[in-house]
Amino acid sequence: MVRDQPIDAISPPADAARRWPSRRLALGLSPMPRPGLVLLLVGTAFGPHGLRVLSESALASLDPAVSVALAALGVLVGLGIAVQRPRDGRISGAAALETAATLVLVAVAFRMSGRWPFSPAPISWLLAVMAGVCAVPSSAAADAADLPGDKFTARIADIDDVAPIAIGLLAVAWTRPGTPIVLAWFVIRAGVVAIAIAFAGWLLISQTSSESEQRVFAIGALLLLGGAAAHLEVSALFAGLLAGVCWNAAGGAARDQIGRDMRYLQHPLVVLLLVVAGARLEIPVGLVGLIIGYAVVRLAGKRLGGWIAGRAASGGAADDLAFSPDPGFSLSSPGVIGIAIALNVLQAGGGSAASRTLFAIVVAGSLASELLSLLISRREARA
């Protein structure tokens, strides 16, 4: 659960939250801002399918840095998880229902879309489920935490990034050939490596009082997480998430220092991630219908999931939580995590046809979803 009084190392001040450079871009903590849209388009323009400033070889050389960026986002998600009070459990349950509703609706729609005229080919269940997973992460409005009626929505948006990252690890495992035992070992190995790196980093940081040395150790642990995930060809997002959970559970000054360093690094890393995602984006004509369908069905899924979450949590919200029984379209903005999951699958999948299809649908669909969210927000503001 997201903390009621977040660590100042992780959450920016309220007066800075409205300025894009100071926003938390990782946890679905803010919408994918307009500069995020611009960065994706800049990446597309300068990529191999545009001006070719970023060639395929240049993008390949950036893959290690992208793995580090993915690990950093996972760490921020892990640092934001906490179940502080039993009465907050109802909010977590409501978020789980919202996640399930969105995932199931998008996955079923994509699976059925293989029979539609505009579908270029049959859609496998794995691809359909991964499309649903990438559709789940969402962001509340930029000022949701400041509006009394939207704090519940902001809380839901903070929570629903965790399950997609975990499911994304399983999806990467399922794409690999092998017996169930081999796949289970694949998942276990990723977890053991992440926990070992997290423990080593925490031990080094907690044993020194020099802030500069602590920063070196924190950044070193992040680099090691991203590098190990890239070497093992596992989900860097999941490795970062698990490490963040470990550091969060350990608590103390080490956690606070890691949180400050992650916040310091997240903005340039998110810029890198969005530019690379835009550069790798290639939209075949045959996928245009699926991309439009993804944006529309995702919007319907978030609307349905938000309604279910509001009804489930009705009457059980924490006393200090201003409750909105129907988040409406406040969860329609996709944020960054969905794009990060698709990029992670593209890297781990070695550029397979299925991973390229998923990546194109999710990135282009996220652009369309963000535009729909902006239009809806303006219409609601006028009403």
N, C-alpha and C positions, 0 to 999 in steps of 0.2 A: 504494500500500500504506500502511496506517496505520503511523505511526512506532512503533518499539519503545520509544523514550523520547519520548513526545509533548511538544510545547512546553507549558510550564506555562501559557502564555496560552490554550491551547485546552482542556487537560484539567484538571479540578478535582482537588484532593487526594483521595487514597483515602478519608480519613475523612469527606470532605464528599460523596462520591459516593452515599452512601446516603440523603442528604437531598434531597428533591425540588427545592427551590429552587437547589441547587448542581449538579444533574445536567446533563449534556450531552444536550439533547433533540433535536439536529438530526440527527446522522449515523446514526440508528438506534443511537446510542451508549448508549441506555438504553431500557427499555420505555416505551411511552406510560403515564405514571404514573397512579395512581388520581386525582390532581387533574386530569389530562388528561381522564379520563372525565367528571369533574364539570363541567369547563369546557365540554365539548361539550353536556352536558345543560343547563347554565345558558344557553348560547347558544340552544339550541332553545326553552327556556321563555320567553326574553325576545325571541325573534325574531318575524317577521311572522306565523308560524303558531301563536304562543303568546300571550304577553301584549302583544305588539306594542310593547314598549319600544324595540326596534331595528326601525324601520320599513324599508321598501324604500329610501326616500330616504336614511336614515341609513347603511344598508349600502353604498349606492352611494358615499356620501361617504367611506367607509372604504376603498374599493378602492385608492387610492394607498398608504395605509399597509400594506395587505395585500401589495401588490407589493413593498414594502420588506422586509416580513417574509419573503417567499418568497426574495428575493435574499439576505437574511442567512443563511437556511438553506443556500442554494447555496454561499455563501462558506465556511461552516463545513465543508461536505463537501469543497470544493476544498482547504482548508487541511489536511485530514486525509489527503490522498492523497500517497503517496510510495512509490517502490520503492527501498529502501535497500540490499538485498543480493540477489544472484542466487538464493540458496537459498530466499528467500521467494517466488519465482515460483510454486512449486507451490501455495502457499496461495491466491494470486491465481487460479490456474487452477481450484482447487477451488471458490472463490467464484463464478467464472463458470459452472461447471457447476450449482451450486445455483441461481443466478439463472435459467439457461436452463430447468432442470427445473420450477421454480415457474411461470415465465411461460408455458411451453408447456402445462402441465397446466391452468392456469386459463383460458387463452385457448381451448383446444380444448373444454373443458367448457362455457364460455359460448357458443361458437359452436354447439355441439350443443344447448344448452338452448333455442334458438329453436324447437325442435320439441317441447319438453316441454309438457304441459298447463298448467303454472303460468306459463309465459312469456307476458308480455303481447303481445309482438310478436317477429318474427324479429330475431336479433342479428347485426349486421354484423361483419365481420372486424375493422374498425377499433375498434369498441367492445369486442370480445372481447379484442383485443391490449392495449388500454389498461387493461382490468380486470386482465389478467395483469401489466402493468407496475406498477400500483398495489399489487398483491399481493406484489411482490418485496421491497420494503424490510422489514427486520425488526430486532428488537432482542434482544440476549441478555438474560439475567436481570440484575437490577440489580447483583448482586454477582458476575457472571460473571467479571470480570477478577480477582477476588480468590480464586476457587476454582481449584485446580490443574487439574482436569479440564475446565474450561470456557473456558480462554483461547483455544483454537482456535475455539470457537463465537463468542466475543466478536470475534475477528478477522474471521471470516466476516461477522458482522452489521455490522461497520464498513465492509466493502468493498461490500456489495451495494446501496448507495444510488446509486452513480454511474451505472451503465447505465440504470436507470429514468428518471433525469433527462434523459439524452441522448435516449433513445427518446421521452420526453414531448415534447421539442422537435420531433422529426420528426412526431409525431402531430398536434401543433398545426398544423404546415405542411400536412399531408395534408388537414386539414379545410377548407382554403382552396381556392377555385376557381383554376385557372390551369394552365399548362403545367409540365412538370418543370423547365424553366429558371427560370420565375418562382418555383417553390417552392425551388429551389436558392439563388436570390438571397435569398429570404426567410431561409433558414438562415444564409447567409454574412453577411448584414447584421447579424443578431443577434450573431454571433461577433465581427465587426469592432468593433461599438459596445462590446461588453463588454471586449474587449482594450484598446481606446483609453481607456476609463474607468479600467481597472485600471492602465495605464501612467501615466496622469496622476496618479492617486491615489498610486501608489508614488513617483513623482518628487517630489511635494509633501511627502509624509511623510518621505522620506529626506533632504530638503534642510533640514529644521528639527530642532533639538534640543529644542524646547519640547514637553513632553508634552501640554499643553493644545491647542497648535496641531495636533499630530499627531492628536489625537482629533477635532478639528474636521474635518480633512481626511479622516480615515477614515470618519466619519459622513457627510460630504458625498459621498464616493465611493459609499457604500451608497445614499444617497438618490437619487443620479444613476442608479445601476444600476436601482433599482426604477422610477424615473420614466421612464427611457428604454425599459425593457421594456414598461411600460404604454402608453406613447405608440406604440411600434412594434407593439404587440399580439403580442409574442413571449413566450417562457417566461422569467419572472423568475428561476425556479429555475436554468435553464441559464445565464443571464447571470451570476448569482452564482457558479455552479460554475466557469465559465471564468475569472472574475476571481480567484476563490480559488486556482485552479491557477496562474495567472500570479504572484500574490503569493507563493505557496508556492515556486515555482521561483526567484523572485528572492531569497528568503531574507533574512537580515540582520535588523537591528533593526526595519525597516519591517514585515516580516512579523510579528514578535513583537508590535508595537504594534497592528496590525490584528487579530491574534488576541485580544488582551486586550479590545479594544473590541467585537469581535463577541460574545465571551462575556458582556460586560457588558450588551449589548443583547438577546441572544437570548431571555432569559426573558420580558420583557414582550412581545416580538414574537410569541413562541410562544403566549402567553396570548391575544393579540389574534387570531392565526390560528385557534386552536381555538374561541374564542367566535364569531367570524364564521362559521366552518364549521358550527358547531351552529345558528346563526341561519338560515343558508341551507338547512339540511337540510329536505327535504320528502319524505316517503315515501308514494308512492301505494300503495294496497292491492295493485295488481297486481305490485309489485316485491318484496313480502315473500318470496316463494319464491326469487327470484334473490339476495336479500340473504343468506338462510340458506344457499343453495347456495354463494355466494361465501366465506362464513366456513368452511364445511366443506371445500370444495375447496382453499382457500388453506392450511388446516391440513394437508391431505394433501400438497399441493405442497411445503410447507416441510419436512414429515417426510421425503418422498422426496428432495428436494434436499439436505437435511442428510446423509442416509445416503449419497448419491452423493458429496458433497463429502468426507465422512469417509473413504470408500474410496479416492477419488482422491488424497488427501493422505497416506494411510497410509504411514508409513516415510519421508516426505519433509519432515516438519515441521522447523522451525528448532530448533537445539539448546536454545534457551532458551524454547521454546514447549511448555508442557504440553499434550499432544495427547490429544484425546478422539475415538476413531474413529467415534463415532456421537453427533452432537449431540442426537438425540432430538427432543423438542418444545421445546428451548431457544430456537429461532428463531421460535416461533409468535406472539410479541408483535409487533404491527405497527409500533409507533413512530409518528412524526409525518410522515415523508416521504411515505408513500402518500396521506395526507389532503392534504398540501400539493400533490402532483402533481394530484390530482383538482380541487382548488380553482383551481389555475393553469389547467387546461384549461377549467374553467367560466368563468373570467374571459376567457381568450383566445377562447373559443368564442362569446362574446356571449350566453350563456344559451340556447343552442340546445337542442333536445329531447334530442339525443344526449349533450351535455355534462351536462345536468341528470340524465339517467338514470345516467350514469357516476358523477356526484358522489354521488347518493343511495345507490347500491350500495356504493361504496367507504367512505363515511363511516359509514353504518349497519353495513356489514360489518366495518369496523375495530372498532367498538364491540363487535360480537358476537365478533370474533376475540380482543379483549383479555379479554373475560369468559371465553371458552374457555381462554385462556392462564392466567388466574388459577386456574381450576378445576383444570387439569392440573397446575399448579405445586403446588397444595395437595395433590393426590393423590399426586404424586411425593414430596413432603416427608414424607407419612405412611408411604409404603412403606419 
